Amino acid sequence: MSGRYGSLAELSAQGFLPSDLAGGSKDGYVFEIVNPDSYEAFATPLIYRDRKWRLKGTGKRSFYVNEQGVLRDADKKGAKADADDPPLD
């Protein structure tokens, strides 16, 4: 993995991530590393919860992080967060 970032499966195999995250989903979120060469990672709700009372949704906030290490989040209505979203407080 020298010179690039690893995929979820590679990071899990090296012990950097829990093995149950290697499949790309956990706790109602879908996790994805898009470009291992420049590193962009996303976490989006598996099922967007559009109302407070709708218990069947798995989340409202989407998350983004890149090689700069700033975790960003926003309510993107189930779409991916990106580098233009505000940093997580």
Backbone as a printed PyTorch tensor [residue, N CA C, xyz], in Angstrom:
tensor([[[  0.8150,  -1.1930,   0.0000],
         [  0.0000,   0.0000,   0.0000],
         [  0.8510,   1.2450,   0.0000]],

        [[  2.1150,   1.1420,  -0.2410],
         [  3.0130,   2.2840,  -0.2500],
         [  2.6540,   3.2370,  -1.3800]],

        [[  2.5770,   4.5410,  -1.0700],
         [  2.2970,   5.5460,  -2.0850],
         [  0.8340,   5.7530,  -2.3720]],

        [[ -0.0500,   5.0810,  -1.6230],
         [ -1.4760,   5.2640,  -1.8130],
         [ -2.1970,   4.9140,  -0.5250]],

        [[ -3.4470,   5.3150,  -0.4590],
         [ -4.2800,   4.9770,   0.6890],
         [ -4.9520,   3.6410,   0.4080]],

        [[ -5.3470,   2.9460,   1.4310],
         [ -5.9550,   1.6440,   1.2440],
         [ -7.4590,   1.7000,   1.0850]],

        [[ -7.9950,   0.6300,   0.5420],
         [ -9.4440,   0.4590,   0.4780],
         [ -9.9380,   0.0480,   1.8650]],

        [[-11.2440,  -0.0030,   2.0480],
         [-11.7860,  -0.4410,   3.3250],
         [-11.3000,  -1.8470,   3.6660]],

        [[-11.3200,  -2.7420,   2.6900],
         [-10.8790,  -4.1200,   2.9250],
         [ -9.3930,  -4.1740,   3.2860]],

        [[ -8.5740,  -3.3930,   2.5970],
         [ -7.1340,  -3.3750,   2.8850],
         [ -6.8590,  -2.7990,   4.2690]],

        [[ -7.5590,  -1.7310,   4.6250],
         [ -7.3660,  -1.1200,   5.9420],
         [ -7.8030,  -2.0750,   7.0560]],

        [[ -8.8800,  -2.8070,   6.8080],
         [ -9.3370,  -3.7860,   7.7780],
         [ -8.3360,  -4.9340,   7.9180]],

        [[ -7.8260,  -5.4140,   6.7980],
         [ -6.8570,  -6.5200,   6.8280],
         [ -5.5930,  -6.1500,   7.5940]],

        [[ -5.2230,  -4.8670,   7.5820],
         [ -4.0390,  -4.4000,   8.3040],
         [ -4.3350,  -4.0310,   9.7590]],

        [[ -5.6120,  -4.1460,  10.1560],
         [ -5.9840,  -3.8600,  11.5340],
         [ -6.3000,  -2.4080,  11.8300]],

        [[ -6.4300,  -1.5770,  10.7880],
         [ -6.7320,  -0.1590,  11.0000],
         [ -8.2250,   0.1120,  11.1330]],

        [[ -9.0560,  -0.7980,  10.6570],
         [-10.5110,  -0.6850,  10.7570],
         [-11.0740,  -1.9970,  11.2760]],

        [[-12.2150,  -1.9490,  11.9670],
         [-12.8440,  -3.1960,  12.3900],
         [-13.2490,  -4.0380,  11.1730]],

        [[-13.1910,  -5.3360,  11.3200],
         [-13.4820,  -6.2270,  10.1880],
         [-14.9050,  -6.0730,   9.6780]],

        [[-15.8620,  -5.7290,  10.5520],
         [-17.2380,  -5.5900,  10.0860],
         [-17.4530,  -4.3240,   9.2530]],

        [[-16.5040,  -3.4260,   9.2190],
         [-16.5980,  -2.2320,   8.3780],
         [-16.0280,  -2.4730,   6.9780]],

        [[-15.2690,  -3.5190,   6.8070],
         [-14.6390,  -3.8070,   5.5150],
         [-15.6620,  -4.0170,   4.4030]],

        [[-16.8570,  -4.4760,   4.7510],
         [-17.9000,  -4.6970,   3.7590],
         [-18.5610,  -3.4270,   3.2620]],

        [[-18.3080,  -2.2960,   3.9090],
         [-18.8120,  -1.0160,   3.4250],
         [-20.0630,  -0.5030,   4.0970]],

        [[-20.6000,  -1.2240,   5.0840],
         [-21.7470,  -0.6860,   5.8080],
         [-21.6950,  -1.1200,   7.2640]],

        [[-22.1920,  -0.2200,   8.1100],
         [-22.2240,  -0.4970,   9.5460],
         [-23.1240,   0.5300,  10.2160]],

        [[-23.8930,   0.0800,  11.1710],
         [-24.7370,   0.9640,  11.9900],
         [-25.6070,   1.8950,  11.1560]],

        [[-26.1460,   1.4070,  10.0520],
         [-27.0690,   2.1930,   9.2330],
         [-26.4090,   3.1650,   8.2810]],

        [[-25.0950,   3.0810,   8.1240],
         [-24.3780,   3.9620,   7.2040],
         [-23.6160,   3.1510,   6.1700]],

        [[-23.4700,   3.7420,   4.9960],
         [-22.6570,   3.1630,   3.9310],
         [-21.3350,   3.9130,   3.9210]],

        [[-20.2300,   3.1830,   3.9810],
         [-18.8950,   3.7710,   3.9930],
         [-18.2170,   3.4760,   2.6740]],

        [[-17.5010,   4.4760,   2.1450],
         [-16.8720,   4.3200,   0.8320],
         [-15.5910,   5.1480,   0.7580]],

        [[-14.5520,   4.5430,   0.2480],
         [-13.3370,   5.2770,  -0.1050],
         [-13.3100,   5.3160,  -1.6190]],

        [[-13.4010,   6.5190,  -2.1700],
         [-13.5900,   6.6650,  -3.6100],
         [-12.2890,   6.5710,  -4.3830]],

        [[-11.2720,   7.2460,  -3.9170],
         [-10.0240,   7.3050,  -4.6840],
         [ -8.8580,   7.0430,  -3.7430]],

        [[ -8.3760,   5.8010,  -3.6720],
         [ -7.2770,   5.5060,  -2.7570],
         [ -5.9890,   6.2920,  -3.0430]],

        [[ -5.8460,   6.8470,  -4.2330],
         [ -4.6300,   7.5930,  -4.5470],
         [ -4.6280,   8.9960,  -3.9380]],

        [[ -5.8080,   9.6060,  -3.7730],
         [ -5.8450,  10.9330,  -3.1680],
         [ -6.6630,  10.9590,  -1.8810]],

        [[ -7.3710,   9.9190,  -1.5740],
         [ -8.1370,   9.7010,  -0.3540],
         [ -9.3090,  10.6540,  -0.1810]],

        [[-10.4630,  10.1490,  -0.4830],
         [-11.7290,  10.7590,  -0.1450],
         [-12.5930,   9.6450,   0.4210]],

        [[-13.1260,   9.8680,   1.6080],
         [-13.9720,   8.8680,   2.2410],
         [-15.3170,   9.4880,   2.5920]],

        [[-16.3570,   8.6750,   2.4490],
         [-17.7230,   9.1340,   2.6590],
         [-18.4600,   8.1750,   3.5820]],

        [[-19.3810,   8.7230,   4.3580],
         [-20.3450,   7.9250,   5.1180],
         [-21.7040,   8.5720,   4.8940]],

        [[-22.6210,   7.7990,   4.3410],
         [-23.9640,   8.3070,   4.0610],
         [-24.9910,   7.3630,   4.6750]],

        [[-26.1440,   7.9090,   5.0820],
         [-27.1760,   7.0400,   5.6630],
         [-27.6430,   5.9930,   4.6500]],

        [[-27.8020,   4.7770,   5.1220],
         [-28.3320,   3.7170,   4.2760],
         [-29.7530,   4.0560,   3.8450]],

        [[-30.5480,   4.5440,   4.7930],
         [-31.9100,   5.0240,   4.5200],
         [-32.0300,   6.3880,   5.1650]],

        [[-32.2350,   7.4120,   4.3530],
         [-32.3120,   8.7810,   4.8710],
         [-33.5490,   8.9510,   5.7430]],

        [[-33.3580,   9.4840,   6.9330],
         [-34.4580,   9.7540,   7.8650],
         [-34.8870,  11.1900,   7.6600]],

        [[-35.9630,  11.4060,   6.9170],
         [-36.3560,  12.7620,   6.5500],
         [-37.1670,  13.4850,   7.6190]],

        [[-37.6560,  12.7890,   8.6180],
         [-38.4150,  13.4290,   9.6940],
         [-37.9360,  12.8820,  11.0270]],

        [[-38.0600,  13.6970,  12.0620],
         [-37.6320,  13.2670,  13.3930],
         [-38.3820,  12.0130,  13.8480]],

        [[-39.6510,  11.9330,  13.5150],
         [-40.4610,  10.8250,  14.0130],
         [-40.3620,   9.5790,  13.1580]],

        [[-39.7200,   9.6600,  12.0170],
         [-39.6090,   8.4910,  11.1440],
         [-38.4660,   7.6090,  11.6540]],

        [[-38.8050,   6.5920,  12.3640],
         [-37.8090,   5.7550,  13.0140],
         [-37.1630,   4.7560,  12.0750]],

        [[-37.7210,   4.5670,  10.8790],
         [-37.1690,   3.5800,   9.9620],
         [-35.9080,   4.0720,   9.2580]],

        [[-35.6660,   5.3720,   9.2470],
         [-34.4560,   5.8930,   8.6400],
         [-33.2500,   5.5760,   9.5040]],

        [[-32.0770,   5.5580,   8.8930],
         [-30.8710,   5.2160,   9.6500],
         [-30.0170,   6.4340,   9.9790]],

        [[-30.3230,   7.5870,   9.4240],
         [-29.5540,   8.7850,   9.7360],
         [-29.9420,   9.9550,   8.8630]],

        [[-29.5390,  11.1470,   9.2720],
         [-29.7940,  12.3720,   8.5010],
         [-28.5050,  12.9840,   7.9790]],

        [[-27.4330,  12.8200,   8.7150],
         [-26.1890,  13.5080,   8.3720],
         [-25.3040,  12.6310,   7.4940]],

        [[-24.6470,  13.2760,   6.5480],
         [-23.6430,  12.6200,   5.7070],
         [-22.2860,  13.1780,   6.0940]],

        [[-21.2410,  12.3650,   5.9410],
         [-19.9030,  12.7440,   6.3940],
         [-18.8940,  12.6060,   5.2630]],

        [[-17.8390,  13.4280,   5.3350],
         [-16.7840,  13.4380,   4.3220],
         [-15.4590,  13.7430,   5.0100]],

        [[-14.4070,  13.0790,   4.5660],
         [-13.0480,  13.3990,   5.0140],
         [-12.1020,  13.1170,   3.8520]],

        [[-11.0580,  13.9340,   3.7520],
         [-10.0330,  13.6920,   2.7260],
         [ -8.6600,  13.6880,   3.3960]],

        [[ -7.6140,  13.7250,   2.5860],
         [ -6.2630,  13.6070,   3.1310],
         [ -5.8850,  14.7710,   4.0500]],

        [[ -6.6470,  15.8550,   4.0430],
         [ -6.3880,  16.9660,   4.9650],
         [ -6.8270,  16.6350,   6.3880]],

        [[ -7.6640,  15.6100,   6.5390],
         [ -8.0620,  15.1390,   7.8500],
         [ -9.1740,  15.9180,   8.5260]],

        [[ -9.8530,  16.8040,   7.8140],
         [-10.9600,  17.5710,   8.3880],
         [-12.2520,  16.8090,   8.1110]],

        [[-12.9170,  16.3610,   9.1670],
         [-14.1820,  15.6570,   9.0220],
         [-15.2900,  16.6730,   8.8220]],

        [[-16.0540,  16.5180,   7.7590],
         [-17.1280,  17.4560,   7.4190],
         [-18.4480,  16.7160,   7.4480]],

        [[-19.5270,  17.4500,   7.7800],
         [-20.8370,  16.8140,   7.8040],
         [-21.9170,  17.8060,   7.4270]],

        [[-23.0370,  17.2580,   6.9430],
         [-24.1870,  18.0720,   6.5800],
         [-25.3850,  17.1580,   6.3770]],

        [[-26.5610,  17.7350,   6.4850],
         [-27.7800,  17.0250,   6.1180],
         [-27.9280,  17.1880,   4.6060]],

        [[-27.5460,  16.1780,   3.8680],
         [-27.5550,  16.2230,   2.4020],
         [-28.7380,  15.4530,   1.8270]],

        [[-29.7370,  15.1690,   2.6660],
         [-30.9390,  14.4440,   2.2290],
         [-30.5890,  13.0700,   1.6590]],

        [[-29.5620,  12.4420,   2.2040],
         [-29.1520,  11.1120,   1.7820],
         [-28.0380,  11.0880,   0.7530]],

        [[-27.6560,  12.2460,   0.2280],
         [-26.5570,  12.3300,  -0.7430],
         [-25.2270,  12.4360,   0.0100]],

        [[-24.1410,  12.2990,  -0.7120],
         [-22.8050,  12.3700,  -0.1140],
         [-22.4530,  13.7940,   0.3060]],

        [[-21.7860,  13.9070,   1.4400],
         [-21.1940,  15.1780,   1.8550],
         [-19.9510,  15.4050,   1.0030]],

        [[-19.4010,  16.6290,   1.0420],
         [-18.2170,  16.9190,   0.2320],
         [-17.3430,  17.9670,   0.9020]],

        [[-16.2790,  18.3480,   0.2380],
         [-15.2830,  19.2690,   0.7880],
         [-15.8360,  20.6660,   1.0340]],

        [[-16.9840,  20.9950,   0.4800],
         [-17.5830,  22.3080,   0.6780],
         [-18.4850,  22.3660,   1.9230]],

        [[-18.7480,  21.2360,   2.5310],
         [-19.5910,  21.2140,   3.7270],
         [-18.7940,  21.6820,   4.9390]],

        [[-19.4930,  22.1580,   5.9820],
         [-18.7760,  22.6880,   7.1490],
         [-18.0880,  21.5870,   7.9440]],

        [[-16.9880,  21.9430,   8.6000],
         [-16.3230,  20.9880,   9.4770],
         [-17.2300,  20.5470,  10.6150]],

        [[-17.0700,  19.3230,  11.0520],
         [-17.8330,  18.7970,  12.1740],
         [-17.4170,  19.5490,  13.4300]],

        [[-18.3960,  19.9790,  14.2120],
         [-18.1150,  20.6970,  15.4790],
         [-17.6480,  19.7510,  16.5400]]])
